[in-house]
Amino acid sequence: MEKVRMLSTLGLMGAMRTLSCAFEAETGIHVDADFAPTLALLKRLRDGEAADLVILTREGLDEVIAEGRVLADGAADLARSYVGIAVRAGQPQPDIGSEAALRKSLLAARSVAYSRLGASGVYFAQLIVRMGIAAEINARASIVEQGFTAQRLVSGEADLAVQQISELKQVEGIEVVGPIPHELQTPAVFSAGRMANAKHAEAADRLLRYLASPDVVPVLRQSGLEP
């Protein structure tokens, strides 16, 4: 079976599981996918790791296009993603509807889990500085190197988990409270492009066209992304 190797940011992991199966059924091309935070993927690409297609944050993709690793031609924005907050299933849901309510809920939490490398973690670290509560939150934060922050809810290590909504939704046994108020965040845009040295260029182009098509919109929505 023909294969295409894809490196993708964690934010699209849920959607890509469904979409890869649909793409394979339609084309007979198997998607060999590996998921990690954008910053980790950028390092791997710069260290020379081979791939046919990459999905990164728009900023990350622009960097590798500028470096000549990814072709500008055909690169496509796939979805927007907002950072949200989750609790363990069955726990009371805190009020995060305004900046003041969010601040109060964060300070009331025993521990807040967020990621060190993911776009959501970088954003959240800046947000708590801006809100003037960084010292209090970080004194008892549960920092996840890479992977899903909501796993710290299931294990009981944290009361609140912060990550892209599409990433929170990957974990069983939790409930997404909602997005951090939209006026406090700039949504991440996830974008795809073909590697300049792709071994399976034709298959990568087909996958890229498929991911940028209207067919995938319902799956993106269901996984917590906005096409």
Residue pairs with C-beta under 8 A, 6 or more apart in sequence:
1 28
1 29
1 30
2 28
2 29
2 30
2 200
2 203
3 29
3 30
3 31
3 32
3 200
3 203
4 29
4 30
4 31
4 32
4 52
4 53
4 200
4 203
4 204
4 206
4 207
5 32
5 33
5 34
5 50
5 51
5 52
5 53
5 199
5 200
6 16
6 31
6 32
6 33
6 34
6 51
6 52
6 53
6 54
6 55
6 207
7 33
7 34
7 36
7 41
7 44
7 45
7 49
7 51
7 53
7 54
7 55
8 16
8 33
8 34
8 35
8 41
8 54
8 55
9 35
9 36
9 37
9 38
9 41
9 55
9 56
9 57
9 60
9 119
9 190
10 35
10 36
10 37
10 118
10 146
10 147
10 148
10 164
10 167
10 170
11 79
11 81
11 119
11 164
11 166
11 167
11 188
11 190
11 225
12 35
12 55
12 78
12 79
12 166
12 190
12 223
12 225
13 35
13 166
13 167
13 170
14 166
14 167
14 169
14 170
14 223
14 224
15 79
15 166
15 216
15 219
15 220
15 222
15 223
15 225
16 31
16 33
16 35
16 55
18 219
18 223
19 210
19 211
19 216
19 219
20 31
20 33
22 215
22 219
23 29
23 31
23 207
23 210
24 30
24 31
26 210
27 203
27 206
27 210
29 203
29 206
29 207
31 207
36 44
36 146
37 115
37 117
37 118
37 119
37 146
38 56
38 57
38 60
38 118
38 119
39 60
39 117
39 118
40 117
40 146
41 54
41 56
41 60
42 56
42 60
42 63
42 64
45 51
45 54
45 64
45 69
46 67
46 69
50 195
50 197
50 199
51 195
51 198
52 194
52 195
52 198
52 199
52 200
52 201
52 203
52 204
52 207
53 192
53 193
53 194
53 195
53 198
53 204
53 207
53 208
54 61
54 64
54 70
54 192
54 193
54 195
55 78
55 190
55 191
55 192
55 211
56 64
56 190
56 191
57 119
57 188
57 189
57 190
57 191
58 77
58 188
58 189
58 190
58 191
61 70
61 75
61 191
61 192
61 193
64 70
64 193
65 71
65 72
65 75
65 193
68 196
69 195
69 196
69 197
70 193
70 194
70 195
70 196
71 193
71 194
71 195
71 196
72 193
74 193
74 194
74 205
74 208
75 191
75 192
75 193
75 194
76 191
76 192
76 193
76 208
76 211
76 212
77 189
77 190
77 191
78 190
78 191
78 192
78 211
78 212
78 216
78 220
78 227
79 189
79 190
79 220
79 225
79 226
79 227
80 187
80 188
80 189
80 190
80 225
80 226
80 227
81 164
81 165
81 166
81 187
81 188
81 189
81 190
81 224
81 225
81 226
82 164
82 165
82 179
82 180
82 182
82 185
82 187
82 188
82 226
83 120
83 123
83 124
83 162
83 163
83 164
83 165
83 179
83 180
83 185
83 188
84 162
84 163
84 164
84 165
84 168
84 176
84 177
84 178
84 179
84 180
84 224
85 94
85 96
85 105
85 160
85 161
85 162
85 176
85 177
85 178
85 179
85 180
86 150
86 153
86 160
86 161
86 163
86 168
86 171
86 174
86 175
86 176
86 177
87 93
87 94
87 153
87 159
87 160
87 161
87 174
87 175
87 177
88 153
88 154
88 156
88 159
88 173
88 174
88 175
89 173
89 174
89 175
90 175
91 159
91 175
93 175
93 177
94 101
94 105
94 108
94 109
94 160
94 177
95 101
95 102
95 104
95 105
96 102
96 105
96 177
96 178
96 180
96 181
97 178
97 181
98 181
99 131
99 181
99 183
99 184
102 131
102 180
102 181
102 184
103 131
103 133
105 160
106 112
106 128
106 131
106 133
106 137
106 160
107 133
107 136
107 137
109 158
109 159
109 160
110 140
110 158
110 159
111 140
111 141
111 142
111 152
111 157
111 158
111 159
111 160
112 137
112 140
112 141
112 142
112 158
112 159
112 160
112 161
112 162
113 141
113 142
113 143
113 144
113 149
113 150
113 152
113 153
113 157
113 158
113 160
113 161
113 162
114 120
114 121
114 124
114 125
114 141
114 142
114 143
114 144
114 149
114 161
114 162
114 163
115 121
115 143
115 144
115 145
115 146
115 147
115 149
115 163
116 143
116 144
116 145
116 146
117 145
117 146
118 146
118 163
118 164
118 167
119 164
119 188
120 149
120 162
120 163
120 164
120 167
120 188
121 143
121 144
121 149
121 162
121 163
123 185
123 186
123 188
124 162
125 134
127 180
127 184
127 185
128 134
128 137
128 138
142 149
142 152
142 157
142 158
144 151
144 152
148 163
148 167
148 168
148 170
148 171
149 158
149 161
149 162
149 163
149 167
149 168
150 161
150 163
150 167
150 168
150 170
150 171
150 174
151 171
152 158
152 161
153 159
153 160
153 161
153 171
153 173
153 174
154 171
154 172
154 173
154 174
161 168
161 174
162 180
164 188
164 224
165 176
165 179
165 224
165 225
166 223
166 224
166 225
168 174
168 176
168 224
169 176
169 223
169 224
176 224
179 185
187 226
190 225
192 208
192 211
192 212
193 208
194 201
194 204
194 205
194 208
195 204
198 204
210 216
216 227
217 227
220 226
220 227
221 227
